[in-house]
């Protein structure tokens, strides 16, 4: 085949300088997301299928809810704590 190699063409440069770095970054984000999902699944398994959730009740108090995979819920109301507002 005669002519320039792919990397020497305008399209080749755009691919190697633009598309490839974006693909690499996207693959890295996917890998990080999969690692986080695996960590969450590991924590969930260690809790025996239970989920721990921090919720705010209608009266503004913070509660910890422990939910099992059968629909059961245990609610623990936290003592009054100073609420920190997000910026």
N, CA and C atoms as an extended XYZ file, in Angstrom:
261
Properties=species:S:1:pos:R:3:atomname:S:1:resname:S:1:resid:I:1 pbc="F F F"
N         0.841       -1.180        0.000 N   UNK     1
C         0.000        0.000        0.000 CA  UNK     1
C         0.886        1.243        0.000 C   UNK     1
N         0.587        2.149       -0.850 N   UNK     2
C         1.394        3.368       -0.928 CA  UNK     2
C         0.678        4.496       -0.195 C   UNK     2
N         1.375        5.563        0.057 N   UNK     3
C         0.787        6.699        0.745 CA  UNK     3
C         1.170        6.702        2.216 C   UNK     3
N         0.730        7.721        2.929 N   UNK     4
C         1.111        7.847        4.339 CA  UNK     4
C         0.433        6.777        5.199 C   UNK     4
N         1.060        6.471        6.302 N   UNK     5
C         0.445        5.577        7.286 CA  UNK     5
C        -0.711        6.310        7.958 C   UNK     5
N        -1.599        5.546        8.574 N   UNK     6
C        -2.792        6.143        9.199 CA  UNK     6
C        -2.431        7.258       10.167 C   UNK     6
N        -1.418        7.014       11.017 N   UNK     7
C        -1.070        8.024       12.026 CA  UNK     7
C        -0.541        9.308       11.400 C   UNK     7
N        -0.149        9.265       10.130 N   UNK     8
C         0.372       10.446        9.457 CA  UNK     8
C        -0.722       11.263        8.782 C   UNK     8
N        -1.946       10.758        8.746 N   UNK     9
C        -3.048       11.482        8.106 CA  UNK     9
C        -3.726       12.388        9.119 C   UNK     9
N        -4.527       13.324        8.629 N   UNK    10
C        -5.295       14.219        9.503 CA  UNK    10
C        -6.245       13.395       10.367 C   UNK    10
N        -6.918       12.435        9.757 N   UNK    11
C        -7.846       11.600       10.504 CA  UNK    11
C        -7.101       10.760       11.551 C   UNK    11
N        -5.922       10.260       11.182 N   UNK    12
C        -5.120        9.468       12.110 CA  UNK    12
C        -4.652       10.283       13.299 C   UNK    12
N        -4.199       11.503       13.040 N   UNK    13
C        -3.772       12.393       14.138 CA  UNK    13
C        -4.936       12.694       15.055 C   UNK    13
N        -6.115       12.986       14.468 N   UNK    14
C        -7.296       13.266       15.291 CA  UNK    14
C        -7.646       12.052       16.154 C   UNK    14
N        -7.517       10.867       15.580 N   UNK    15
C        -7.820        9.641       16.313 CA  UNK    15
C        -6.856        9.452       17.483 C   UNK    15
N        -5.553        9.528       17.213 N   UNK    16
C        -4.554        9.266       18.252 CA  UNK    16
C        -4.440       10.389       19.271 C   UNK    16
N        -4.695       11.627       18.858 N   UNK    17
C        -4.557       12.757       19.774 CA  UNK    17
C        -5.866       13.120       20.484 C   UNK    17
N        -6.982       12.706       19.929 N   UNK    18
C        -8.262       13.068       20.536 CA  UNK    18
C        -9.086       11.875       20.978 C   UNK    18
N        -9.402       11.005       20.028 N   UNK    19
C       -10.284        9.876       20.311 CA  UNK    19
C        -9.666        8.898       21.298 C   UNK    19
N        -8.419        8.505       21.074 N   UNK    20
C        -7.776        7.517       21.949 CA  UNK    20
C        -7.669        7.990       23.394 C   UNK    20
N        -7.233        9.225       23.657 N   UNK    21
C        -7.195        9.672       25.058 CA  UNK    21
C        -8.588        9.689       25.705 C   UNK    21
N        -9.614       10.080       24.941 N   UNK    22
C       -10.977       10.067       25.487 CA  UNK    22
C       -11.427        8.646       25.785 C   UNK    22
N       -11.089        7.697       24.900 N   UNK    23
C       -11.437        6.296       25.143 CA  UNK    23
C       -10.725        5.766       26.388 C   UNK    23
N        -9.473        6.124       26.558 N   UNK    24
C        -8.708        5.669       27.727 CA  UNK    24
C        -9.307        6.229       29.013 C   UNK    24
N        -9.672        7.511       29.005 N   UNK    25
C       -10.283        8.117       30.188 CA  UNK    25
C       -11.641        7.486       30.486 C   UNK    25
N       -12.421        7.215       29.451 N   UNK    26
C       -13.725        6.576       29.641 CA  UNK    26
C       -13.551        5.171       30.218 C   UNK    26
N       -12.569        4.427       29.729 N   UNK    27
C       -12.307        3.080       30.251 CA  UNK    27
C       -11.895        3.150       31.721 C   UNK    27
N       -11.107        4.154       32.071 N   UNK    28
C       -10.687        4.318       33.459 CA  UNK    28
C       -11.885        4.631       34.352 C   UNK    28
N       -12.792        5.514       33.888 N   UNK    29
C       -13.995        5.836       34.672 CA  UNK    29
C       -14.862        4.601       34.855 C   UNK    29
N       -14.985        3.794       33.819 N   UNK    30
C       -15.770        2.561       33.910 CA  UNK    30
C       -15.138        1.618       34.936 C   UNK    30
N       -13.823        1.480       34.903 N   UNK    31
C       -13.128        0.597       35.840 CA  UNK    31
C       -13.325        1.069       37.281 C   UNK    31
N       -13.216        2.369       37.508 N   UNK    32
C       -13.411        2.914       38.855 CA  UNK    32
C       -14.848        2.669       39.313 C   UNK    32
N       -15.813        2.890       38.428 N   UNK    33
C       -17.206        2.642       38.773 CA  UNK    33
C       -17.463        1.183       39.108 C   UNK    33
N       -16.865        0.273       38.347 N   UNK    34
C       -17.029       -1.156       38.629 CA  UNK    34
C       -16.399       -1.525       39.966 C   UNK    34
N       -15.246       -0.926       40.281 N   UNK    35
C       -14.619       -1.183       41.579 CA  UNK    35
C       -15.512       -0.706       42.712 C   UNK    35
N       -16.111        0.459       42.560 N   UNK    36
C       -17.012        0.976       43.602 CA  UNK    36
C       -18.227        0.076       43.757 C   UNK    36
N       -18.774       -0.380       42.641 N   UNK    37
C       -19.922       -1.288       42.715 CA  UNK    37
C       -19.542       -2.573       43.430 C   UNK    37
N       -18.364       -3.098       43.142 N   UNK    38
C       -17.906       -4.327       43.786 CA  UNK    38
C       -17.744       -4.104       45.285 C   UNK    38
N       -17.191       -2.945       45.673 N   UNK    39
C       -17.046       -2.622       47.091 CA  UNK    39
C       -18.406       -2.539       47.767 C   UNK    39
N       -19.374       -1.902       47.104 N   UNK    40
C       -20.716       -1.789       47.673 CA  UNK    40
C       -21.360       -3.160       47.810 C   UNK    40
N       -21.171       -4.022       46.816 N   UNK    41
C       -21.734       -5.369       46.887 CA  UNK    41
C       -21.081       -6.151       48.025 C   UNK    41
N       -19.780       -5.953       48.237 N   UNK    42
C       -19.071       -6.628       49.313 CA  UNK    42
C       -19.617       -6.180       50.665 C   UNK    42
N       -19.812       -4.881       50.836 N   UNK    43
C       -20.370       -4.351       52.080 CA  UNK    43
C       -21.784       -4.893       52.289 C   UNK    43
N       -22.591       -4.881       51.246 N   UNK    44
C       -23.966       -5.386       51.330 CA  UNK    44
C       -23.960       -6.856       51.738 C   UNK    44
N       -23.050       -7.648       51.176 N   UNK    45
C       -22.971       -9.072       51.513 CA  UNK    45
C       -22.564       -9.257       52.970 C   UNK    45
N       -21.629       -8.421       53.448 N   UNK    46
C       -21.204       -8.529       54.836 CA  UNK    46
C       -22.315       -8.154       55.804 C   UNK    46
N       -23.216       -7.300       55.365 N   UNK    47
C       -24.354       -6.918       56.209 CA  UNK    47
C       -25.463       -7.968       56.155 C   UNK    47
N       -25.229       -9.046       55.448 N   UNK    48
C       -26.219      -10.115       55.367 CA  UNK    48
C       -27.462       -9.694       54.600 C   UNK    48
N       -27.289       -8.881       53.580 N   UNK    49
C       -28.433       -8.446       52.785 CA  UNK    49
C       -29.145       -7.235       53.373 C   UNK    49
N       -28.566       -6.649       54.433 N   UNK    50
C       -29.177       -5.465       55.027 CA  UNK    50
C       -28.536       -4.200       54.451 C   UNK    50
N       -29.314       -3.150       54.458 N   UNK    51
C       -28.849       -1.865       53.939 CA  UNK    51
C       -28.971       -0.849       55.064 C   UNK    51
N       -27.962       -0.020       55.252 N   UNK    52
C       -28.002        1.023       56.277 CA  UNK    52
C       -28.147        2.364       55.573 C   UNK    52
N       -29.173        3.121       55.992 N   UNK    53
C       -29.484        4.384       55.326 CA  UNK    53
C       -29.654        5.480       56.377 C   UNK    53
N       -29.090        6.638       56.116 N   UNK    54
C       -29.277        7.807       56.979 CA  UNK    54
C       -30.400        8.632       56.363 C   UNK    54
N       -31.479        8.848       57.135 N   UNK    55
C       -32.632        9.578       56.608 CA  UNK    55
C       -33.018       10.688       57.570 C   UNK    55
N       -33.673       11.697       57.023 N   UNK    56
C       -34.171       12.798       57.844 CA  UNK    56
C       -35.676       12.629       57.987 C   UNK    56
N       -36.147       12.638       59.233 N   UNK    57
C       -37.582       12.479       59.477 CA  UNK    57
C       -38.291       13.803       59.193 C   UNK    57
N       -39.632       13.774       59.081 N   UNK    58
C       -40.371       15.015       58.797 CA  UNK    58
C       -40.137       16.109       59.843 C   UNK    58
N       -39.824       15.710       61.085 N   UNK    59
C       -39.589       16.721       62.125 CA  UNK    59
C       -38.138       17.222       62.143 C   UNK    59
N       -37.333       16.785       61.168 N   UNK    60
C       -35.980       17.289       61.022 CA  UNK    60
C       -34.922       16.499       61.757 C   UNK    60
N       -35.301       15.432       62.468 N   UNK    61
C       -34.311       14.618       63.172 CA  UNK    61
C       -33.669       13.625       62.213 C   UNK    61
N       -32.437       13.268       62.518 N   UNK    62
C       -31.742       12.285       61.703 CA  UNK    62
C       -31.961       10.897       62.279 C   UNK    62
N       -32.255        9.962       61.406 N   UNK    63
C       -32.472        8.578       61.797 CA  UNK    63
C       -31.556        7.673       60.991 C   UNK    63
N       -31.177        6.564       61.606 N   UNK    64
C       -30.489        5.512       60.883 CA  UNK    64
C       -31.502        4.398       60.699 C   UNK    64
N       -31.698        3.976       59.463 N   UNK    65
C       -32.602        2.874       59.170 CA  UNK    65
C       -31.777        1.682       58.701 C   UNK    65
N       -32.059        0.524       59.273 N   UNK    66
C       -31.458       -0.727       58.835 CA  UNK    66
C       -32.574       -1.501       58.153 C   UNK    66
N       -32.433       -1.701       56.854 N   UNK    67
C       -33.475       -2.362       56.063 CA  UNK    67
C       -32.983       -3.732       55.637 C   UNK    67
N       -33.821       -4.744       55.818 N   UNK    68
C       -33.426       -6.060       55.330 CA  UNK    68
C       -34.050       -6.323       53.974 C   UNK    68
N       -33.666       -7.432       53.361 N   UNK    69
C       -34.145       -7.711       52.005 CA  UNK    69
C       -35.563       -8.273       51.985 C   UNK    69
N       -36.211       -8.356       53.149 N   UNK    70
C       -37.602       -8.831       53.220 CA  UNK    70
C       -38.576       -7.694       53.490 C   UNK    70
N       -38.077       -6.474       53.515 N   UNK    71
C       -38.943       -5.316       53.724 CA  UNK    71
C       -38.979       -4.826       55.154 C   UNK    71
N       -38.288       -5.512       56.070 N   UNK    72
C       -38.263       -5.077       57.462 CA  UNK    72
C       -37.353       -3.878       57.646 C   UNK    72
N       -37.722       -3.002       58.590 N   UNK    73
C       -36.945       -1.795       58.845 CA  UNK    73
C       -36.805       -1.599       60.345 C   UNK    73
N       -35.590       -1.337       60.793 N   UNK    74
C       -35.335       -0.930       62.172 CA  UNK    74
C       -34.863        0.512       62.096 C   UNK    74
N       -35.517        1.390       62.858 N   UNK    75
C       -35.152        2.805       62.826 CA  UNK    75
C       -34.546        3.206       64.165 C   UNK    75
N       -33.391        3.854       64.101 N   UNK    76
C       -32.732        4.369       65.295 CA  UNK    76
C       -32.663        5.877       65.134 C   UNK    76
N       -33.272        6.609       66.086 N   UNK    77
C       -33.237        8.065       66.038 CA  UNK    77
C       -31.971        8.541       66.722 C   UNK    77
N       -31.235        9.366       66.034 N   UNK    78
C       -29.999        9.896       66.599 CA  UNK    78
C       -30.315       11.029       67.559 C   UNK    78
N       -29.483       11.204       68.572 N   UNK    79
C       -29.692       12.353       69.463 CA  UNK    79
C       -29.503       13.639       68.668 C   UNK    79
N       -29.980       14.728       69.237 N   UNK    80
C       -29.860       16.010       68.537 CA  UNK    80
C       -28.404       16.283       68.180 C   UNK    80
N       -28.194       16.517       66.919 N   UNK    81
C       -26.871       16.888       66.433 CA  UNK    81
C       -27.008       18.142       65.611 C   UNK    81
N       -25.948       18.919       65.561 N   UNK    82
C       -25.982       20.130       64.758 CA  UNK    82
C       -25.932       19.764       63.301 C   UNK    82
N       -26.919       20.201       62.566 N   UNK    83
C       -27.003       19.890       61.144 CA  UNK    83
C       -26.064       20.811       60.374 C   UNK    83
N       -25.287       20.231       59.492 N   UNK    84
C       -24.372       20.996       58.659 CA  UNK    84
C       -25.017       21.171       57.287 C   UNK    84
N       -25.189       22.398       56.895 N   UNK    85
C       -25.810       22.689       55.604 CA  UNK    85
C       -24.766       22.557       54.504 C   UNK    85
N       -25.174       21.960       53.378 N   UNK    86
C       -24.277       21.865       52.236 CA  UNK    86
C       -24.215       23.203       51.525 C   UNK    86
N       -23.046       23.500       50.970 N   UNK    87
C       -22.885       24.782       50.259 CA  UNK    87
C       -23.370       24.671       48.860 C   UNK    87
